[in-house]
Amino acid sequence: MAKQRIAIVGLGLIGGSLARRLANAGCDVTAWNHNDRPYATAEADGIVCTPTLAALADGKPDVLVLCNPLKAMPQILGVLKPLIDQTATTLTDVGSVKGMVRDQVKAVGLEGCYVGAHPMAGNELSGWESSDPALYDDALWAITVDDHTDYRRFLAVAKMVTDACANRLIVLDDATHDRCAALISHMPHVIATAMINELVVNPNRNIAAALAAGSWRDMTRVALTDPERTRAMVEEDAANVELLLRNMANRLTLMANVLHGVQAQGVGALQTVATQESDAREMTRFFAQGQPFRDYRAAMQRSGSQKDRETIPLEIPTEGWQQMLLESARRGEHIIRFTDDHAVDVQIRSAV
Amino acid sequence: MAKQRIAIVGLGLIGGSLARRLANAGCDVTAWNHNDRPYATAEADGIVCTPTLAALADGKPDVLVLCNPLKAMPQILGVLKPLIDQTATTLTDVGSVKGMVRDQVKAVGLEGCYVGAHPMAGNELSGWESSDPALYDDALWAITVDDHTDYRRFLAVAKMVTDACANRLIVLDDATHDRCAALISHMPHVIATAMINELVVNPNRNIAAALAAGSWRDMTRVALTDPERTRAMVEEDAANVELLLRNMANRLTLMANVLHGVQAQGVGALQTVATQESDAREMTRFFAQGQPFRDYRAAMQRSGSQKDRETIPLEIPTEGWQQMLLESARRGEHIIRFTDDHAVDVQIRSAV
């Protein structure tokens, strides 16, 4: 395939790192940012910067990647609508929630050329100054589609991921993506924030902070990121995060109740034998339940690098390809390359 | 001061690393383990291994450090009671809960020669094979005392920390220690475990695991450690962990309620304006509350290494030294060296 012509909107940490990685891979990369501060260094990195969104769209890029903050999405989509050549250009984005972005794309009538995307890359930094093409090393992308997604559009975005970025991908619907993102990112951010909130109101907070070792530091690291960004992320996935927070509150309350029973056992016969046995069972269950994830992580570490894993060829049908690829993702398979427009190699990661 | 003669009970990760660090520092180190598997390599590291606890105690070490698992504590204390020369030897331990250990020490009548200790060192590994003297690099120890603690005994343990280990220390009572350890370690372990439990019951668990990036990995790392060890740690600090889990459940439920309101705003006029404003206020409060901890961490990173910090001399009174040193710890001061038996240098870390 000829090198793709990619346009990037927003040269922050995610967009800047992507632009630089694509330029390094030999793609023809253009970019627009809401201010021109990154332009001098970006141009030095081989990224052609444009003064306006109109100039960016006029270049008729194969793929236009929206890397702007989610809160700017409706406005930018509104500006782009009359500018994009929808036949020539496929529109995608890198937002951490996918259902809301598709709704916004539909609201301006650009859904015909849209495919969603979310690269699992990032760190606690932000801005062009922090951008680094290596941020995407071995990254997995979620590509989100719906029943109406044009396969050719999917292919344009997917090949940008596998060929230009040398990354892996899985194909999901928006709802599945947003539920999973809530579980592994948005809900944990809320929990980390609640933990530092709990510390600051403690009269022994300085002692606690002094005693804090790796477990505390690791678990609260994400609470140190820009709280306004976290707030936006959580609000944008509110329904999924709400459900998971209630599940987590129930799990913590159940363990609190069991620990209450443990103390009662300690001080005497406040509990019946049946209650004691039930508490002990709950305690054992709580600490055993996650074992499949421990086994999964141990297997992941044993299995070495991605390159060592067995690859399996997969044919992609022209009808029902969305559901077929979702099932592949559920089995733990990642698409690592296209061998043909309707054939991929997948690698199975250890399954939970 | 002459090099101390230190005896170590239990050559696991914590005890083994300590024994090797003390031997490196030129101390006369003896050790006993419940099996002799580590003995050959330990002897090669300059640690004299004894076949029995009796042989260990017979050496009349200045300090005997119990590094055995907490569940073995009552039995080992029972065996040691008639063997220890209580005049010659000061007894200490490295357990992660301090109130319970003091109770066990009192139960066998060894409280007269006991000082509690808890080095903030460790990782997800265990066993002699994983031991490493560098595990204690820049470690902070909590030394726990009560109103009856003999100052001379405190001094023996404290100088082992500052002189032989080249570590820092703070002085606490057991209750303060256990409340703080629950906050920064035991409660987080339960939360990390609840998080992996939440993942394994999710039908999209393989997709979630695939999308998991740094935030999920960091926040669940401690859930990968031996769940039986975590269970024991949590049960031993049950009352403090119970309280914190209920606080955390309340914080998560409050945020879930606010997120429920956010969705209601999205779909229309299900909320009154007053409720919307109250939700927005709660949301802002939630993400702002922990700011002092973010500022503290930022200041810690700016202030560079411990060595760069200003040191302050502190006189330790003969009466009321326990409370005076606890207040020093609350101000964020760490003892870095003794300049005299009743004088120390402290360093102030950034305060929360």
Interface residues (C-beta under 8 A of the other chain):
Chain A: H118 M120 A121 G122 N123 L140 A142 I170 L172 T176 H177 R179 C180 A181 L183 I184 S185 P188 H189 V190 I191 A192 T193 A194 M195 I196 N197 E198 L199 V200 V201 N202 N204 R205 N206 I207 A208 A209 A210 L211 A212 A213 G214 S215 W216 D218 M219 T220 R221 V222 A223 L224 P227 E228 T230 R231 V234 E235 A238 A239 V241 E242 L243 L244 L245 R246 N247 M248 A249 N250 R251 L252 T253 M255 A256 L259 H260 V262 Q263 G266 M283 T284 F286 F287 A288 Q289 G290 Q291 P292 F293 R294 Y296 R297 A298 A329 R330 R331 G332 H334 R349 A351 V352
Chain B: H118 M120 A121 G122 N123 L140 A142 I170 L172 T176 H177 R179 C180 A181 L183 I184 S185 P188 H189 V190 I191 A192 T193 A194 M195 I196 N197 E198 L199 V200 V201 N202 P203 N204 R205 N206 I207 A208 A209 A210 L211 A212 A213 G214 S215 W216 D218 M219 T220 R221 V222 A223 L224 P227 E228 T230 R231 V234 E235 A238 A239 V241 E242 L243 L244 L245 R246 N247 M248 A249 N250 R251 L252 T253 M255 A256 L259 H260 V262 Q263 G266 M283 T284 F286 F287 A288 Q289 G290 Q291 P292 F293 R294 Y296 R297 A298 A329 R330 R331 G332 H334 R349 A351 V352
